[in-house]
């Protein structure tokens, strides 16, 4: 499957692995510690401009899997993780309701479109060929095949499922 979007914060998919380098706390090089990224995440989720699906809440902290706390992250990593979490939460609703309640699935995809169009998302993620937007638009017409592939590959971690805190 082609990856329709690329992350400008130096990673390839939403199921992100940390960018490892030296462990200093100075982020003058555009890098920050997990603690700094987590603070950024907390700031973002306290004033997040979009709603989450009913019954869903943000994880308490960024993921600590894959030795995340020892990693170094590009500035903005904490911000975009909040957006990815919300995007995956709405995609989960769309995927779970597409065959049972198309209006609920469409509403969830509408929320995904809002998140993807946001300034923060656009700053950190590139969809240069428009493939991801096309996948969302196809899903709105009932063809979830491409969006389903994205969802399976990028929203599969326990953190994005809200199971890891």
DACOR-V307022 format. One record per residue. N is the residue number from 0. RES is the residue in three letters. D_FIRST is the distance of its C-alpha to the first C-alpha in whole Angstrom. Layout:
[[N	RES	D_FIRST] [N	RES	D_FIRST]]
This chain:
[[0	UNK	0] [1	UNK	4] [2	UNK	6] [3	UNK	9] [4	UNK	12] [5	UNK	14] [6	UNK	17] [7	UNK	20] [8	UNK	22] [9	UNK	20] [10	UNK	17] [11	UNK	14] [12	UNK	13] [13	UNK	15] [14	UNK	15] [15	UNK	18] [16	UNK	20] [17	UNK	23] [18	UNK	24] [19	UNK	27] [20	UNK	30] [21	UNK	34] [22	UNK	35] [23	UNK	37] [24	UNK	37] [25	UNK	38] [26	UNK	35] [27	UNK	36] [28	UNK	34] [29	UNK	31] [30	UNK	30] [31	UNK	31] [32	UNK	32] [33	UNK	30] [34	UNK	34] [35	UNK	33] [36	UNK	30] [37	UNK	31] [38	UNK	34] [39	UNK	32] [40	UNK	29] [41	UNK	33] [42	UNK	34] [43	UNK	31] [44	UNK	31] [45	UNK	35] [46	UNK	34] [47	UNK	31] [48	UNK	31] [49	UNK	29] [50	UNK	30] [51	UNK	28] [52	UNK	27] [53	UNK	31] [54	UNK	31] [55	UNK	29] [56	UNK	30] [57	UNK	28] [58	UNK	29] [59	UNK	32] [60	UNK	30] [61	UNK	27] [62	UNK	25] [63	UNK	27] [64	UNK	25] [65	UNK	24] [66	UNK	28] [67	UNK	27] [68	UNK	30] [69	UNK	31] [70	UNK	28] [71	UNK	29] [72	UNK	26] [73	UNK	26] [74	UNK	29] [75	UNK	27] [76	UNK	25] [77	UNK	27] [78	UNK	27] [79	UNK	23] [80	UNK	22] [81	UNK	25] [82	UNK	23] [83	UNK	19] [84	UNK	21] [85	UNK	23] [86	UNK	19] [87	UNK	18] [88	UNK	21] [89	UNK	21] [90	UNK	18] [91	UNK	19] [92	UNK	22] [93	UNK	20] [94	UNK	18] [95	UNK	21] [96	UNK	23] [97	UNK	21] [98	UNK	23] [99	UNK	26] [100	UNK	27] [101	UNK	25] [102	UNK	28] [103	UNK	27] [104	UNK	23] [105	UNK	24] [106	UNK	26] [107	UNK	23] [108	UNK	21] [109	UNK	24] [110	UNK	24] [111	UNK	20] [112	UNK	21] [113	UNK	24] [114	UNK	23] [115	UNK	20] [116	UNK	23] [117	UNK	25] [118	UNK	27] [119	UNK	26] [120	UNK	22] [121	UNK	22] [122	UNK	24] [123	UNK	21] [124	UNK	18] [125	UNK	17] [126	UNK	15] [127	UNK	17] [128	UNK	15] [129	UNK	15] [130	UNK	12] [131	UNK	12] [132	UNK	16] [133	UNK	15] [134	UNK	12] [135	UNK	15] [136	UNK	18] [137	UNK	16] [138	UNK	16] [139	UNK	20] [140	UNK	21] [141	UNK	19] [142	UNK	16] [143	UNK	14] [144	UNK	11] [145	UNK	8] [146	UNK	11] [147	UNK	11] [148	UNK	7] [149	UNK	8] [150	UNK	11] [151	UNK	11] [152	UNK	9] [153	UNK	12] [154	UNK	15] [155	UNK	15] [156	UNK	18] [157	UNK	22] [158	UNK	23] [159	UNK	20] [160	UNK	22] [161	UNK	25] [162	UNK	26] [163	UNK	27] [164	UNK	29]]
